[in-house]
Amino acid sequence: MSYKTIIRKYRKAISAGGIIFVILIVLGCTASNLATETESSEKVYVPKVKTALVVAGLSREISTTGEVQAAKSATLTAETRSDVKNVLVKVGDEVRAGQTLIQLSSDSVVSTRSTAGAAFVNAQNSLTQTQISSEQSIESAQVALETAEINLANTLAQNSALKKQAEEALNSSKLSSGLSSASAQTTLDNAIRSAFPTAQNAVSECDQILGVSATYKNSNDDFEHFLGALKSASKPLAESAISTALNALNAPAEDYSATLVLLRAAEDATAKTLDVLNYSTTGTTFTQATLNSDISTINTQLSAVRTAISTLRSAQAALESAQQNSNGTSQTILSAEANYNATLSQLSANEKSVRQSVESARAALESAQKSAELTRTSARASLDAVAGTLSQAQISQSKLTIRAPFFGKITSIEVEPGDQITAGGTLIRLEDSAQLKIVAQLSATEVRKISVGDEVKIAKSSLDKISSISPSADPITKKYAVEIYHKNPYLQPGEFVKLRFQIGEANAVDSRIFLPINAINILGYGSFVWKIQDGKAVKQEVQLGEIEGEFVEILSGLNLEEEVVVEGGRILDIGQDELAVEIAG
């Protein structure tokens, strides 16, 4: 049977069955729609929200990212311009504290060290020489004092002998009071003749010391400034007296009066020269020993002149006494007594002069001791200054050897042998990763809420405490560095980890109320929150205060322990005063 025949045979049956099938489908769909409409009309949509109880205080977290760093790291730089001589390590090497890493060289540093060393040696030698010179100066002054004391002892002994001789002369004069006029004239003539050389010798000695005449004008050029230095007026007086005496020596002295004038001029010149010497200082060209010798010489000359004066007077008195028949013996004795008294006066003057020499020598010793101490102190100060320079140079030279400041690992080397490096140039970096620190950057507002010792959540499960907070902000980012020292074998320097800082604590002393900003609904007439009451969300107007990060203070409208919507409230219909809601667990 063909296909077309089969179709024609069963066409009616197929048509009837198709109609029935279509009717069944339509009826089924209708029933389904009716069922769906019935279910939709029975089910009502209820929004799902999250709620929280109102509590006092503010408890929240600051989340940020922190960088893991080695707690101890160092970047070593050159202290001065230098050449890289040798690099003794490579990147990745572990080094111990004090180990040599890089050796630098610098001609200027070496030169400075050498110069400072030479200066130190010179300063030491100078101090040694100063000490030797000071000791010699003190010893010289001590010798001068000892000499002056010996001279005093000798003068005292000599004065004693001279006093005895004067007494004997007085006694002899008393015995000779009966000499004839001729004998007395002879004695006077002898006194006049011997007076001239005595005066001449005395004036010549004074002239040699002060250089008044043309003969001795330049004899004292080397020490002239020492003469009479302690009393400047004494020298001109002495020079004038010497000039007067020299003029007297040029005039004839053939009688008693002229001879007495000559001796008086010689005495004045000698006495004033002695004053100059007593007010003189000493030095390299005019030593204390020379001064003492001159004083002794002039004392001797002065004594000789005064003795000559005394002798001359005695002879004149003897002559006058002899010429007076009535009272010759009396005049002779009086002259002898005058001579005796003059001798005693001279001996006293000599003793006084020598004692002054002792005092001058003692003062010179004290001055030498003080001067020596000052000189030694100055030399020591110079040595200390040079020693400081040498020490600094040695430190600079030691800094050419770059050493590891602590145990760690080399992370980078910035130079090679032969490189020239400027002062401050980076040489090498190393770090000790045995102890880590995590560094976070927080704003000024955030950093005021935390303190050293506060706990910090690190990543998912680790906890640690804040180790330090920078007292000043970074000038570019205006943020504060917060460091947490942390031991974690799974962290490595250079990683970044999530940090959560806990700020505040609920139910603390702070009695204020805070809600998340997302819980606040703001309208034109004010702000409100959804409060849960009898299982429904009910509008509750609130007055807002300060904002603390993601939280806002509620000044009024809510009480503690009330339940409010904190998430999902902004999708609720604000046209309704209360709504049914589903509270998420």
C-alpha positions in Angstrom: 0.0 0.0 0.0 1.4 3.4 -0.9 2.1 6.3 1.6 -0.5 8.5 0.0 -3.2 5.8 0.3 -2.4 5.3 4.0 -2.8 9.1 4.6 -6.1 9.2 2.8 -7.4 6.2 4.7 -6.6 7.5 8.2 -7.1 11.3 7.5 -10.3 11.6 9.4 -9.0 9.7 12.4 -5.9 11.8 12.6 -8.0 15.0 12.4 -10.3 14.0 15.2 -7.5 12.9 17.4 -5.6 16.2 16.8 -8.5 18.3 17.8 -9.0 16.3 21.0 -5.2 16.7 21.8 -5.3 20.5 21.4 -8.4 20.8 23.6 -6.6 18.9 26.3 -3.6 21.1 26.2 -5.6 24.3 26.4 -7.6 23.0 29.3 -4.3 22.0 31.1 -2.8 25.5 30.6 -5.8 27.2 31.8 -5.9 25.1 35.0 -2.2 25.8 35.6 -2.6 29.6 35.2 -5.6 29.6 37.6 -3.5 27.7 40.1 -0.5 30.1 39.8 -2.8 33.1 40.2 -4.3 31.6 43.2 -0.8 31.0 44.8 0.4 34.6 43.9 -2.6 36.2 45.5 -2.0 34.3 48.7 1.9 35.0 49.1 3.1 38.6 50.3 6.8 39.9 49.9 8.5 40.7 53.3 11.9 42.5 53.2 14.9 41.0 55.0 17.0 43.2 57.3 19.7 43.0 59.9 19.3 44.6 63.3 21.3 45.5 66.4 20.6 46.5 70.0 21.4 50.1 70.9 24.4 50.1 73.3 26.6 52.8 74.9 30.0 53.7 73.5 31.5 53.0 70.1 33.1 49.8 69.1 34.4 49.4 65.5 37.4 48.3 63.5 39.7 50.1 61.1 40.7 47.9 58.3 43.9 48.6 56.3 46.8 46.9 54.6 50.2 46.7 56.2 53.6 45.9 54.6 55.8 43.2 56.1 59.3 44.4 56.6 62.4 43.2 58.4 62.4 44.6 61.9 66.1 45.4 61.5 67.6 46.7 58.2 70.4 49.0 57.3 71.6 50.9 54.2 75.3 51.4 54.5 76.8 54.5 52.9 80.2 56.1 52.3 81.2 58.7 54.9 83.5 60.5 52.4 84.4 60.5 48.8 86.4 57.4 48.1 87.2 54.5 45.8 85.8 50.9 46.2 88.8 48.8 46.7 87.2 45.4 47.4 83.7 43.8 47.9 84.0 40.8 50.1 80.4 39.5 50.0 77.6 38.9 47.5 73.8 39.2 47.6 72.2 36.6 49.7 75.2 36.0 52.0 74.5 35.8 55.7 76.9 37.9 57.6 77.7 38.3 61.3 77.9 41.5 63.2 81.3 43.3 62.7 82.1 41.3 59.6 84.0 43.3 56.9 81.8 43.8 53.8 83.5 46.4 51.7 86.9 47.9 51.8 87.2 51.6 50.6 90.3 53.7 50.0 90.7 57.5 50.1 94.0 59.4 49.6 92.6 62.5 51.4 91.6 60.5 54.5 95.0 58.7 54.6 96.8 62.1 54.1 94.8 63.7 56.9 95.6 60.8 59.2 99.3 61.1 58.4 99.3 64.9 59.0 97.4 64.5 62.3 99.8 61.8 63.4 102.9 64.0 62.7 101.2 67.0 64.4 100.6 64.8 67.5 104.2 63.7 67.6 105.3 67.4 67.3 102.9 68.4 70.1 104.3 65.6 72.3 107.9 66.7 71.7 106.9 70.4 72.3 105.3 69.4 75.6 108.5 67.5 76.6 110.7 70.4 75.6 108.4 72.8 77.5 108.7 70.7 80.6 112.5 70.5 80.4 112.7 74.3 79.8 110.4 75.0 82.7 112.3 72.8 85.0 115.6 74.5 84.0 114.0 77.9 84.5 112.9 76.9 88.0 116.3 75.4 88.8 118.0 78.6 87.7 115.7 80.7 89.9 116.4 78.3 92.8 120.1 78.6 92.3 119.8 82.4 92.3 117.9 82.3 95.5 120.4 80.1 97.1 123.2 82.4 95.9 121.4 85.4 97.3 121.0 83.6 100.7 124.7 82.7 100.7 125.6 86.3 99.9 123.4 87.4 102.8 125.2 85.1 105.1 128.6 86.2 103.8 127.6 89.9 104.1 126.5 89.4 107.7 129.8 87.7 108.6 131.8 90.5 106.7 129.8 93.2 108.4 130.7 91.7 111.8 134.4 91.8 110.9 134.1 95.4 109.5 132.3 96.5 112.7 135.2 95.1 114.7 137.7 96.9 112.5 135.8 100.1 113.0 135.8 99.7 116.7 139.6 99.1 116.6 140.0 102.2 114.4 138.0 104.2 116.9 140.2 103.0 119.7 143.3 103.7 117.6 142.1 107.2 117.0 141.7 107.8 120.7 145.3 106.6 121.2 146.5 108.8 118.4 144.7 111.9 119.5 148.0 113.4 120.6 149.7 113.3 117.1 151.4 116.5 116.0 150.1 118.9 113.4 152.7 117.7 110.8 151.7 114.1 111.3 148.1 115.0 110.9 148.8 117.0 107.7 150.6 114.0 106.3 147.7 111.8 107.1 145.3 114.3 105.4 147.6 114.5 102.3 147.6 110.7 102.1 143.8 110.6 102.4 143.5 113.2 99.6 145.9 111.2 97.3 144.1 107.9 97.9 140.6 109.4 97.4 141.0 110.0 93.6 141.6 106.4 92.6 138.9 105.3 95.0 136.4 107.6 93.4 137.6 106.9 89.9 137.2 103.1 90.4 133.7 103.5 91.8 132.5 105.8 89.1 134.0 103.6 86.4 132.2 100.5 87.7 128.9 102.5 87.6 129.7 103.8 84.2 130.3 100.3 82.8 126.9 99.1 84.1 124.8 102.1 82.9 126.9 103.2 79.9 126.9 106.9 80.4 130.3 108.0 79.1 131.4 107.6 75.5 133.8 104.9 76.6 131.1 102.6 77.9 128.1 104.0 76.0 127.4 100.6 74.2 128.6 98.3 76.9 125.1 97.5 78.2 123.0 97.3 74.9 122.2 93.6 75.5 120.7 94.1 79.0 119.9 97.8 79.2 116.1 97.2 79.3 116.4 95.1 82.4 118.1 97.9 84.5 115.7 99.6 86.8 112.7 97.9 85.1 110.9 97.8 88.4 111.3 101.5 89.1 111.8 103.5 85.9 112.7 106.7 87.7 115.8 105.3 89.3 117.8 105.0 86.1 117.8 108.6 84.9 118.7 109.7 88.4 121.7 107.4 88.5 122.8 108.4 85.0 122.7 112.1 86.0 124.8 111.3 89.2 127.4 109.4 87.1 127.7 112.4 84.7 128.3 114.7 87.7 130.9 112.4 89.1 132.7 112.1 85.7 132.9 115.9 85.6 134.2 116.0 89.1 137.0 113.5 88.2 138.1 115.9 85.4 138.5 118.8 87.9 141.7 119.0 90.2 141.2 117.7 93.7 144.2 118.9 95.6 142.7 120.0 98.9 140.3 118.7 101.4 137.2 120.5 100.1 137.7 119.6 96.4 138.4 116.0 97.4 135.3 115.8 99.6 133.2 117.1 96.7 134.7 114.4 94.4 134.0 111.7 96.9 130.5 112.9 97.6 129.8 112.9 93.8 131.2 109.3 93.6 129.2 108.3 96.6 125.9 109.7 95.0 126.6 108.0 91.7 127.4 104.6 93.4 124.4 104.7 95.7 122.0 105.6 92.9 123.5 102.9 90.7 122.9 100.4 93.5 119.2 101.6 93.6 119.0 100.8 89.8 120.3 97.3 90.3 118.0 96.6 93.2 115.0 97.6 91.0 116.3 95.5 88.0 114.8 92.3 86.5 116.7 89.4 84.9 116.5 87.5 81.7 118.5 85.5 79.2 121.1 88.3 78.5 121.1 89.5 82.1 121.0 86.6 84.5 120.3 86.7 88.2 123.9 85.6 88.9 125.2 88.7 86.8 122.8 91.0 88.7 124.0 89.6 92.1 127.6 90.1 91.0 127.0 93.7 90.0 125.2 94.4 93.2 128.1 93.0 95.2 130.6 95.0 93.2 128.8 98.3 93.6 128.3 97.6 97.3 132.0 97.1 97.6 132.7 100.3 95.7 130.2 102.3 97.7 131.8 101.0 100.9 135.2 102.0 99.7 134.0 105.5 98.8 132.3 106.0 102.1 135.4 104.7 103.9 137.5 107.2 101.9 135.1 110.0 102.9 135.3 108.9 106.5 139.1 108.7 106.3 139.3 112.1 104.7 137.1 113.6 107.3 139.0 112.0 110.1 142.3 113.2 108.7 140.9 116.7 108.4 139.5 116.6 111.9 142.8 115.3 113.2 144.6 118.1 111.6 142.1 120.7 113.0 142.4 119.0 116.4 146.2 119.0 116.3 146.1 122.7 115.2 143.9 123.5 118.3 146.3 123.3 121.2 143.5 123.7 123.7 141.1 120.9 122.6 143.0 118.8 120.0 142.4 115.5 121.8 138.6 116.1 121.8 138.4 116.8 118.1 140.4 113.7 117.1 138.1 111.5 119.2 135.0 113.1 117.7 136.2 112.4 114.2 137.0 108.8 115.1 133.5 108.4 116.5 131.9 109.9 113.4 133.9 107.6 111.2 132.8 104.7 113.4 129.2 105.7 113.1 129.4 106.1 109.3 130.9 102.6 109.1 128.0 101.2 111.1 125.6 103.0 108.8 127.2 101.6 105.7 127.2 98.1 107.2 123.5 98.4 107.9 122.9 99.6 104.3 124.8 96.7 102.9 122.9 94.3 104.9 119.6 95.8 103.8 120.6 95.7 100.2 121.6 92.0 100.4 118.3 91.1 102.1 116.5 92.9 99.3 118.4 90.7 96.9 117.2 87.6 98.7 113.6 88.8 98.5 114.0 89.6 94.8 115.4 86.1 94.1 112.5 84.5 96.1 110.0 86.5 94.0 111.8 85.5 90.8 111.5 81.9 91.8 107.8 82.2 92.4 107.4 83.9 89.1 109.3 81.2 87.3 107.2 78.5 88.9 103.9 80.2 87.8 105.2 80.9 84.3 106.3 77.3 84.0 102.9 76.0 85.1 101.2 78.3 82.5 103.5 77.2 79.8 103.0 73.5 80.6 99.2 74.0 80.7 99.3 75.6 77.3 101.4 72.9 75.8 99.1 70.2 77.3 96.1 72.0 75.8 97.8 72.1 72.4 98.5 68.3 72.7 94.9 67.6 73.7 93.6 69.6 70.6 96.0 67.7 68.3 95.0 64.4 69.9 91.3 65.2 69.2 92.2 65.8 65.6 94.2 62.6 65.4 91.3 60.7 67.0 88.9 62.1 64.4 91.2 61.2 61.6 91.6 57.6 62.9 87.8 57.3 63.1 87.5 58.6 59.5 90.1 56.1 58.4 88.3 53.2 60.2 85.1 54.1 58.3 86.8 53.1 55.1 86.2 49.6 56.3 82.5 48.9 55.9 81.3 46.3 58.5 78.0 44.7 59.2 76.2 46.4 62.1 74.3 43.2 63.0 73.7 39.6 61.9 71.7 39.5 58.8 71.5 38.8 55.0 72.8 40.9 52.2 69.9 42.2 50.1 71.7 44.4 47.5 75.2 45.6 46.6 75.3 48.9 44.8 79.0 49.1 43.9 81.8 47.2 42.4 85.6 47.2 42.9 87.0 50.3 41.1 83.9 52.4 41.5 84.2 56.0 42.8 81.6 56.8 45.5 80.7 60.2 46.8 80.0 61.0 50.4 76.6 59.6 51.3 76.5 57.3 48.4 74.8 53.9 49.0 77.2 50.9 49.2 75.2 47.9 50.4 72.0 46.9 52.1 71.3 44.1 54.6 68.4 43.1 56.8 67.7 40.7 59.7 64.4 38.9 58.9 64.4 36.8 62.0 62.2 39.5 63.5 59.5 41.1 61.3 57.5 44.2 61.6 54.3 45.2 59.8 54.0 48.8 58.9 50.6 50.4 58.3 49.7 54.0 57.4 46.8 55.6 59.3 45.2 59.1 59.0 45.4 61.6 61.9 41.8 60.9 62.8 42.4 57.2 63.0 45.7 57.3 64.8 44.2 59.4 67.6 42.0 56.4 68.4 44.7 53.9 69.0 47.7 53.5 71.4 50.9 51.5 71.7 50.0 48.1 73.2 46.5 47.9 71.5 45.7 44.5 69.9 45.7 44.2 66.1 44.1 41.4 64.1 46.6 40.3 61.4 45.2 38.4 58.3 42.6 35.9 59.4 43.7 34.5 62.7 46.9 36.1 64.0 46.9 38.6 66.8 49.6 41.0 68.0 50.0 44.4 69.6 51.0 47.9 68.4 54.7 48.4 69.0 55.1 52.0 68.0 53.2 55.0 66.5 55.1 57.7 64.6 54.8 61.1 66.4 54.7 63.0 63.1 53.0 62.4 59.7 54.7 61.7 56.4 55.1 65.1 54.7 53.7 63.8 51.4 51.0 61.3 52.4 50.1 63.1 55.6 49.7 59.7 57.3 51.3 58.2 60.4 53.3 55.1 60.4 52.1 52.4 62.8 54.5 49.4 63.5 53.6 46.0 64.8 56.5 43.6 65.6 55.4 40.2 64.7 56.8 36.7 64.5 55.2 34.5 61.8 57.2 31.9 59.8 54.9 32.2 56.9 55.4 35.9 56.3 58.2 37.3 54.3 59.5 40.9 53.9 57.8 42.6 51.0 54.4 41.0 51.5 51.1 42.9 52.3 48.7 41.6 54.9 45.2 42.7 56.1 45.2 44.5 59.4 42.2 45.3 61.6 42.6 47.8 64.5 39.9 47.7 67.2 38.7 51.2 68.1 36.6 51.8 71.2 34.7 49.3 73.3 30.9 48.9 73.7 29.5 49.5 77.2 32.5 51.5 78.2 32.6 54.6 80.3 31.5 56.5 77.1 27.6 56.8 77.4 27.0 58.2 73.9 25.0 56.2 71.3 26.5 55.5 67.9 24.9 53.8 64.8 26.4 52.9 61.4 25.8 55.7 58.9 24.0 53.1 56.7 21.3 52.8 59.4 20.3 56.5 59.0 17.6 57.6 56.6 17.6 61.3 55.8 14.5 63.2 54.5 13.8 66.9 53.8 12.2 67.4 57.2 14.8 65.4 59.3 16.4 62.0 59.9 14.9 58.7 61.1 15.8 55.1 61.7 13.7 51.9 61.5 13.1 50.7 65.0 11.8 47.1 65.6 8.6 47.2 67.6 6.2 44.2 67.9 8.1 42.5 65.0 7.6 45.4 62.7 9.9 48.2 61.5 8.6 51.5 62.8 9.9 55.0 61.8 11.7 56.7 64.7 13.0 60.3 64.3 16.5 60.9 65.6 18.8 63.9 66.1 22.3 63.4 64.8 25.6 64.4 66.4 29.3 64.0 65.5 30.5 61.5 62.8 33.2 59.1 63.9 34.5 57.4 60.8 31.6 55.1 59.6 29.5 55.8 62.6 27.3 58.8 63.6 26.3 59.9 67.1 22.6 59.8 68.0 21.8 62.7 70.3 18.1 61.9 70.9 15.3 59.6 69.8 16.6 56.2 70.9 17.1 54.5 74.2 19.6 51.7 75.2 18.6 48.2 74.5 16.2 49.2 71.7 16.5 47.2 68.4 17.1 49.1 65.2 17.7 48.1 61.6 21.4 48.5 60.7 21.4 46.9 57.2 18.6 46.8 54.6 16.7 49.8 56.0 17.2 52.0 53.0 15.2 49.7 50.7 12.1 49.9 52.9 9.2 52.0 51.7 9.7 55.4 53.4 6.0 56.2 52.6 4.9 53.8 55.3 5.2 54.5 59.0 5.6 50.8 59.8 6.4 47.7 57.8 6.5 44.0 58.3 10.2 42.8 58.0 12.1 39.6 58.2 15.1 39.9 60.7 18.2 38.0 59.5 19.8 35.7 62.0 
